[in-house]
Amino acid sequence: MASDAVERESMEVDVLIIGGGPAGLSAAIRLMQLAQEKGEELSVILIEKGGEIGAHILSGVVMDPVGLDTLIPDWRTSDDRPLKTEVTGDKFKYLGPSGVFDISWLPMPGFMKNHGNFTGSLANVCRWLGAQAEEMGVEIFPGFAASELVYGENGEVKGVVAGVQGLDAEGNQKPDFEPGMELLGKYVLFAEGTRGSLTKQLIRQFELDKDSDPQKYGIGLKEVWSVPEENFDEGYVQHTLGWPLDDKTGGGSFLYHFRDNGEPFVSLGFVVHLNYQNPYLAPYQEFQRWKHHPEVLKYIEGGKRVAYGARAITEGGWQSVPKLTFPGGALIGCSAGFVNVPRIKGSHNAILTGMMGAEAAFNALQEGRSGDQLFEYEEAYKESSVYNELKLVRNVKPLLSKFGTIIGTGLGGVEMWLNQIIGWSPFGTMSHDKTDAASLKPASKFKPIDYPKPDGVISFDKLTNVSFTNTYHAEDQPCHLKVKDMDLQKASELGVFDGPSARYCPAGVYEWVEDTNGEKKFQINSQNCIHCKTCDIKDPNQNINWETPEGGGGPAYPNT
């Protein structure tokens, strides 16, 4: 619905923040810290599409505390601190079909080690940060989805339309229709996370990626298990490469032990790089069979799965970070993509870039500016630890893509060492030459993969696991998964690639079903969507566009 089709109330603030993850919340807190230091009033609104702060947050998580230490230096002394389990053991292993080879001895740079980091729940970290922000005077509106951009007279970003509700499946107004509001800011910071719906528009509108490589992605799938004490090793962290993925398919696993309210939990999950070629590969199924490996099974046997989730991860790194600013605002956190791929960490960089964006916006306001570009943020990023960290590991992802897991990991380790010690790389700067969608090859080049059936004890079917995400969408609302050309979907996604959407989606959203005439029809079960964005990334024709549904819809992750 166009923003001029209905009358809306508007509200203007100094800074508007879109997204209640680590970047957005950190930006909000930093803005209020600066205002308090100056003894000045500052109006800050943060909106979050999830039903509450933390509802849509999913991460491993082993968190580098540098971000929290910088933002809230005394967080460790807080009685209700969100991270309490410090890493005490750290292993890196290569899995075969039944065996294991410990490769922790490989000479990896010091920043690749996990001692001094914390494991727990990023969703709970965000809930804690949200409480801190509200105490400082930030207005937080959860369940408020931003659906449109609002531009000013000179083309600058002024704000968003948010809170539209009460449209039926055809887009008609229902009796409970709410037109939403225009939320306007002198500056707008976008912290939508990976593949944000408005961020995509901003990147296209302002050509922010004109001088950067294509962004790369992975899909991360996670379960949280409550485990018996005898299986538990508090603070233990384990990463693996290898089985069940072949050498040409990038990815790996994580397994983290932490306590929550005294109870032993294991976070375990699997990441598959979305530049895989085989359309028959199913990341969810790879995750489920991985759990049966003896090196994983010994930690979760006798336990019970208590949570599940999945989401896309930015993996392009240094080469793929777009221009960060545009007239009226900036991209912070995973909206721009600051994940360190070999570390599988990005939350600390999200916090730090959120702070940088906040400082640039606050200083601009102090100078009486509004609606212009925050060039200071771009400059701060290029002088920051975030920039340097990503530059050190810039070739790891391209090396994995070019040489495969075994050789690529070895070359990546050598390159990181040389970069860290003498500031030199034998590879210069390698590029990401194509999108993940373009990496998929026709089904005729591969054979279908026969995945084992889930046993209902260690491995589970998709829909059973989706029930653990607490996902909800109102039944009668517009489908937020837009297929641009249904004929193309049938001719290519089904005809050429044999329907990979049913396999790459971790929630059973997509199916090719036969109608009464025996014709295949593309069925979208949008009520199952857990907002991972994989379809938006991996569809071979970029024919599926993920848009934000009504606010409050989607998963409600409890402890992820």
C-alpha positions in Angstrom: 0.0 0.0 0.0 1.5 3.4 -0.9 2.1 5.7 1.9 -0.1 8.4 0.4 -3.1 6.0 0.0 -4.2 6.6 3.6 -3.9 9.4 6.1 -1.4 8.7 8.9 -0.3 10.4 12.0 3.3 11.2 12.3 5.9 11.5 15.1 9.3 13.1 14.8 12.3 12.4 17.0 15.9 13.2 17.0 17.0 9.7 16.1 14.9 6.8 14.9 16.4 3.2 15.0 14.9 0.3 13.0 15.6 -3.0 14.7 16.1 -4.2 18.3 19.1 -6.4 17.9 22.6 -5.8 19.4 23.4 -3.0 16.9 20.2 -1.0 17.3 20.0 -1.3 21.1 23.7 -0.4 21.4 23.1 2.7 19.3 20.2 3.7 21.4 22.1 3.3 24.7 25.1 5.2 23.3 23.0 8.1 22.2 21.5 8.4 25.7 24.9 8.1 27.3 26.2 11.0 25.2 23.1 13.1 25.9 23.5 12.5 29.7 27.2 13.4 29.5 26.2 16.7 27.9 23.2 17.2 30.2 20.9 17.5 27.2 17.5 16.1 26.2 17.4 13.7 23.3 14.4 11.8 21.8 15.2 8.3 20.6 12.7 5.8 19.3 13.6 2.2 18.5 11.1 -0.1 16.7 11.3 -3.9 16.6 9.1 -6.1 14.4 9.2 -9.0 16.9 6.6 -9.2 19.6 9.2 -8.4 22.2 12.8 -7.5 22.2 14.8 -10.7 21.6 11.9 -12.6 20.0 13.6 -12.7 16.6 17.2 -13.0 17.9 19.2 -16.1 17.1 22.9 -16.8 17.5 25.3 -19.5 18.5 26.4 -17.7 20.7 30.0 -17.4 21.8 30.3 -13.7 22.3 33.5 -11.7 22.3 32.8 -9.3 25.2 34.7 -6.3 23.7 31.5 -4.8 22.5 29.7 -5.0 25.8 32.9 -3.9 27.6 33.1 -0.8 25.5 29.4 0.0 25.7 28.7 -0.8 29.4 32.1 -1.3 31.1 30.6 -2.5 34.4 28.2 -5.1 32.9 30.1 -8.0 34.4 29.3 -6.8 37.9 25.6 -6.6 37.3 23.5 -9.2 39.3 21.3 -9.7 36.3 24.1 -9.8 33.7 22.9 -11.7 30.6 26.2 -13.7 30.1 27.6 -15.7 33.0 29.4 -18.7 31.4 32.9 -17.9 30.4 34.6 -20.2 27.9 37.0 -22.6 29.6 37.6 -25.2 26.9 38.1 -24.8 23.2 38.4 -27.5 20.6 38.5 -27.5 16.8 37.9 -30.8 15.1 37.5 -32.4 11.6 34.8 -35.0 11.4 34.7 -38.1 9.2 31.6 -40.3 8.8 32.2 -41.9 12.1 35.6 -40.7 13.4 37.2 -37.5 14.4 40.5 -35.7 14.0 41.4 -33.0 16.6 42.9 -30.1 14.7 43.0 -27.7 17.6 46.8 -27.8 17.3 46.8 -25.9 14.0 48.6 -22.6 14.3 45.6 -20.2 14.4 46.0 -16.5 15.3 45.3 -15.6 18.9 42.0 -13.8 18.0 40.7 -17.1 16.7 40.7 -18.6 20.2 37.6 -18.5 22.4 39.1 -18.2 25.9 37.8 -15.0 27.5 34.6 -15.1 25.5 31.1 -15.9 26.9 28.5 -18.4 25.9 24.7 -18.1 26.5 21.8 -16.5 24.7 22.0 -13.5 22.5 18.2 -13.1 22.7 18.6 -12.6 26.5 21.5 -10.2 25.9 19.2 -8.1 23.8 16.4 -8.3 26.4 18.9 -7.0 29.0 20.1 -4.3 26.7 16.5 -3.3 26.0 15.9 -2.9 29.7 19.0 -0.7 30.0 17.9 1.5 27.1 14.4 2.0 28.5 15.8 3.0 31.9 17.8 5.7 30.1 14.7 7.1 28.3 14.7 5.3 25.0 11.1 4.6 23.7 11.0 1.1 22.5 8.0 -0.1 20.4 8.0 -3.9 19.9 5.6 -5.5 17.5 6.0 -2.5 15.2 7.1 -3.6 11.7 8.6 -1.0 9.4 7.1 -1.6 6.0 8.0 1.5 3.9 10.6 4.2 3.7 9.6 7.9 3.9 11.7 10.3 1.9 12.1 14.1 2.2 11.8 16.8 -0.4 15.5 16.3 -1.5 15.4 12.6 -1.6 16.8 12.1 1.9 15.5 9.3 4.2 13.2 10.9 6.7 11.7 7.9 8.4 9.5 4.9 7.9 5.9 3.8 7.9 5.4 1.4 10.7 2.6 -0.5 12.5 0.3 -1.1 9.5 -2.2 -3.9 10.5 -5.5 -5.2 9.5 -5.2 -6.0 5.8 -6.6 -9.2 4.5 -4.8 -11.7 2.2 -5.8 -9.6 -0.9 -4.6 -6.4 0.7 -8.1 -5.0 1.5 -8.8 -3.2 4.7 -10.5 -5.3 7.4 -12.7 -3.8 10.2 -9.6 -3.7 12.5 -7.4 -1.9 10.0 -4.7 0.3 11.4 -2.9 2.6 8.9 0.2 2.8 11.0 2.3 5.9 11.6 5.0 7.8 9.9 7.9 7.7 12.3 10.4 10.4 11.4 13.9 11.2 12.6 16.5 13.8 11.9 18.6 10.7 11.4 17.5 7.1 10.9 19.8 4.2 11.8 18.9 0.9 10.1 19.7 -2.2 12.3 17.5 -4.7 10.6 20.0 -7.5 10.6 20.9 -9.8 7.7 19.0 -9.1 4.5 16.7 -6.5 6.0 13.7 -5.7 3.7 14.2 -1.9 3.9 18.0 -2.2 3.9 17.7 -3.9 0.5 15.8 -1.0 -0.9 18.3 1.5 0.6 21.2 -0.3 -1.0 19.5 -0.3 -4.3 18.2 3.2 -4.1 21.5 4.8 -3.1 23.8 2.3 -4.9 25.6 1.6 -1.7 27.1 -1.6 -3.0 28.4 -0.1 -6.2 32.1 -0.4 -5.1 31.8 -3.6 -3.0 31.7 -7.3 -3.8 28.4 -9.2 -3.7 27.3 -10.0 -0.2 27.7 -13.7 0.7 25.6 -15.6 3.2 25.3 -18.8 5.2 22.3 -20.4 6.9 22.7 -21.1 10.6 20.5 -23.8 12.2 20.4 -24.2 15.9 18.8 -26.2 18.7 19.2 -25.7 22.4 19.2 -28.9 24.5 18.8 -29.4 28.2 21.3 -32.2 29.0 22.2 -34.5 31.9 25.0 -33.3 34.2 27.2 -36.2 33.2 27.2 -35.0 29.6 27.8 -31.4 30.5 31.2 -29.5 30.5 30.5 -25.9 31.6 32.2 -23.4 29.3 33.3 -26.0 26.7 33.2 -24.8 23.1 33.6 -27.1 20.1 33.7 -26.3 16.4 33.9 -28.8 13.6 34.5 -29.0 9.8 33.8 -31.9 7.5 31.1 -34.5 7.7 28.3 -34.6 6.7 29.3 -31.9 4.1 31.6 -32.8 1.2 34.8 -30.9 0.7 33.2 -28.6 -2.0 30.4 -27.5 0.3 31.4 -24.9 2.9 30.1 -25.0 6.4 30.7 -26.4 9.9 29.2 -26.8 13.3 29.2 -25.3 16.8 28.5 -26.8 20.2 28.5 -24.6 23.3 27.9 -25.6 26.9 26.3 -23.0 29.2 24.2 -22.7 32.4 21.0 -20.8 32.7 19.4 -20.5 36.1 21.6 -23.4 37.2 20.4 -25.7 34.5 22.9 -27.3 32.1 22.3 -26.5 28.4 24.1 -27.2 25.1 23.6 -24.9 22.1 24.4 -26.9 19.0 24.1 -25.9 15.5 25.2 -26.1 11.9 26.1 -23.5 9.3 26.0 -24.2 5.6 27.5 -21.6 3.2 24.8 -20.6 0.8 27.1 -20.7 -2.2 26.6 -24.4 -2.5 26.0 -25.8 -6.0 23.9 -28.9 -5.5 20.1 -28.1 -5.6 19.4 -31.4 -3.8 21.4 -30.4 -0.7 19.1 -29.6 2.3 20.8 -27.7 5.1 18.2 -28.7 7.6 18.7 -32.4 6.9 22.5 -32.1 7.0 22.0 -30.6 10.5 19.8 -33.4 11.7 22.1 -36.2 10.5 25.2 -34.4 11.9 23.7 -34.8 15.4 24.0 -38.6 15.1 27.8 -38.4 14.9 29.4 -39.9 18.0 31.3 -36.7 18.7 28.0 -34.8 19.0 25.7 -37.5 20.3 27.7 -38.1 23.5 26.8 -34.6 24.6 23.0 -34.6 23.9 22.1 -38.3 24.4 19.5 -38.5 27.3 18.7 -34.9 27.0 15.8 -33.0 25.4 15.6 -30.4 22.7 14.0 -27.2 24.1 14.4 -24.7 21.3 15.0 -24.6 17.5 15.6 -21.8 15.1 17.4 -20.8 11.9 18.5 -17.6 10.2 20.8 -16.3 7.5 24.3 -15.0 8.4 26.3 -12.4 6.4 29.6 -13.9 5.3 31.0 -11.6 2.7 33.2 -9.7 5.2 35.5 -6.9 4.4 35.1 -6.9 0.6 31.3 -7.0 0.8 30.6 -4.2 3.3 28.7 -1.6 1.3 28.9 2.2 1.7 27.4 2.8 5.2 25.8 6.2 4.9 23.2 7.9 2.7 21.3 11.2 3.1 19.4 10.9 6.3 20.8 7.8 7.9 23.2 4.8 8.0 23.4 1.1 8.1 24.7 -0.5 11.4 25.4 -4.1 12.5 24.5 -7.0 10.2 22.5 -4.6 7.9 25.9 -3.9 6.5 27.5 -7.2 7.3 30.3 -7.2 9.9 30.5 -10.9 10.7 34.0 -12.4 11.0 33.4 -15.7 9.2 36.2 -17.9 10.5 35.4 -16.8 14.1 31.6 -17.2 13.4 31.2 -14.0 15.4 29.5 -10.7 14.6 27.6 -9.5 17.7 30.6 -7.6 19.1 31.1 -5.8 15.8 27.3 -5.1 15.7 27.6 -3.4 19.1 30.7 -1.4 18.1 29.3 -0.2 14.8 26.0 0.7 16.5 28.0 2.9 18.8 29.9 4.5 15.9 26.7 5.3 14.1 25.2 6.8 17.3 28.2 8.9 18.0 28.2 10.3 14.4 24.5 11.1 14.6 24.8 12.7 18.1 27.7 14.9 16.9 25.8 15.9 13.8 22.8 17.0 16.0 25.1 19.0 18.2 26.1 20.9 15.1 22.5 21.6 14.2 22.5 19.2 11.3 19.8 16.8 10.1 19.0 14.7 7.0 22.6 14.8 5.6 25.2 12.1 5.3 27.0 10.9 8.4 30.4 10.7 6.8 32.0 10.7 10.3 30.6 7.2 10.8 32.2 5.9 7.6 35.5 7.4 8.7 35.2 6.0 12.2 34.6 2.5 10.8 37.7 2.7 8.6 39.8 3.5 11.7 38.2 0.9 13.9 39.0 -2.5 15.3 36.0 -3.8 13.2 37.6 -2.8 10.0 41.0 -4.2 10.9 39.6 -7.5 12.2 37.6 -8.0 9.0 40.6 -7.1 6.8 42.8 -9.6 8.5 40.4 -12.5 7.6 39.2 -11.1 4.2 40.4 -14.0 2.1 39.2 -16.9 4.3 35.8 -17.2 2.7 37.1 -16.8 -0.9 39.8 -19.5 -0.2 37.2 -21.9 1.1 35.0 -21.3 -2.0 37.9 -21.7 -4.4 39.9 -24.6 -2.9 37.3 -26.5 -0.7 37.2 -27.1 3.0 40.5 -28.9 3.6 42.9 -26.9 1.5 41.0 -23.7 2.0 41.2 -24.0 5.8 44.9 -24.6 5.7 45.6 -21.7 3.3 43.3 -19.4 5.3 45.1 -20.2 8.5 48.5 -19.4 7.0 47.1 -16.2 5.4 45.7 -15.0 8.8 49.0 -15.5 10.5 50.9 -13.6 7.9 48.4 -10.8 8.0 48.5 -10.6 11.7 52.3 -10.8 12.1 53.7 -8.9 9.1 50.6 -7.3 7.6 51.0 -9.1 4.3 48.9 -11.6 2.4 50.2 -13.8 -0.4 46.8 -13.5 -2.0 46.3 -9.8 -1.9 42.6 -9.3 -1.7 40.5 -12.0 -3.3 37.0 -11.2 -4.6 33.5 -12.7 -4.3 32.7 -13.0 -8.0 29.0 -13.9 -7.8 26.0 -14.1 -5.6 24.9 -17.2 -3.7 21.8 -17.5 -6.0 24.1 -17.6 -9.1 26.1 -20.5 -7.5 23.3 -23.0 -7.8 23.6 -25.4 -10.7 20.9 -27.3 -12.7 19.6 -30.5 -11.1 20.6 -32.5 -14.1 24.2 -32.3 -13.0 23.4 -34.0 -9.6 21.7 -37.0 -8.1 19.1 -36.6 -5.3 20.4 -37.1 -1.8 18.8 -39.8 0.2 18.6 -38.4 3.7 17.8 -40.6 6.7 14.4 -40.3 8.3 14.4 -38.5 11.7 14.1 -40.8 14.7 12.1 -38.4 16.8 14.7 -38.6 19.6 17.9 -37.0 18.3 16.7 -35.9 14.9 13.3 -34.3 14.0 11.2 -33.4 11.1 10.9 -29.7 10.1 7.4 -29.1 11.3 8.0 -30.6 14.7 11.0 -28.4 15.2 9.1 -25.3 13.9 6.6 -25.8 16.7 9.5 -25.1 19.1 10.0 -21.6 17.5 6.6 -20.4 18.8 6.0 -18.9 15.4 2.8 -17.1 14.8 1.3 -15.1 11.9 -2.2 -13.9 11.7 -4.1 -16.1 9.3 -5.8 -13.5 7.1 -3.0 -11.1 6.1 -1.1 -10.5 2.9 1.6 -13.1 2.2 4.9 -11.5 2.9 6.8 -13.9 0.5 6.3 -12.3 -2.9 6.9 -14.4 -6.0 7.6 -11.9 -8.8 6.9 -14.2 -11.8 5.1 -17.5 -11.1 5.6 -18.8 -14.6 9.4 -18.3 -14.2 9.2 -20.1 -10.8 7.7 -23.2 -12.5 9.8 -23.1 -15.6 13.1 -22.6 -13.8 13.0 -23.2 -10.0 11.1 -26.4 -10.6 11.9 -27.3 -14.2 15.7 -26.6 -14.1 16.6 -26.9 -10.4 13.9 -29.4 -9.3 12.4 -27.2 -6.6 15.3 -26.4 -4.2 13.1 -24.1 -2.2 11.5 -27.0 -0.4 15.1 -28.1 0.7 16.8 -24.8 1.5 13.9 -23.5 3.6 14.3 -24.7 7.2 10.7 -24.3 8.1 8.6 -26.1 5.5 7.3 -22.9 3.9 7.6 -24.0 0.3 6.2 -27.0 -1.5 5.5 -28.1 -5.1 2.2 -29.9 -4.9 0.0 -31.5 -7.6 -3.5 -30.0 -8.2 -6.5 -32.1 -9.3 -5.2 -32.0 -12.9 -1.8 -33.3 -12.0 -0.2 -29.9 -12.5 2.5 -28.8 -10.1 1.6 -25.7 -8.1 3.9 -23.6 -5.9 2.5 -23.6 -2.4 3.7 -21.1 0.1 2.9 -21.9 3.8 3.8 -18.4 5.0 2.5 -19.1 8.5 5.5 -21.3 9.0 8.1 -18.7 8.2 10.7 -18.1 10.8 12.2 -15.0 9.0 15.5 -16.6 8.1 15.5 -14.9 4.7 17.2 -17.8 3.0 14.6 -17.8 0.1 15.3 -14.2 -0.6 19.0 -15.1 -0.9 19.1 -18.5 -2.5 16.3 -18.6 -5.1 18.2 -19.1 -8.3 16.3 -16.4 -10.2 16.0 -14.0 -7.3 12.3 -14.4 -7.9 11.2 -14.4 -4.2 11.1 -11.2 -2.3 10.9 -11.4 1.5 8.9 -8.5 3.0 8.1 -7.8 6.6 4.7 -9.2 7.7 2.5 -7.6 10.3 4.4 -6.6 13.4 4.6 -9.2 16.1 4.5 -12.1 13.6 7.2 -14.7 13.2 9.2 -16.6 15.8 9.3 -15.9 19.5 12.6 -17.4 20.5 12.8 -18.0 24.2 16.5 -18.6 25.0 18.5 -18.4 21.7 
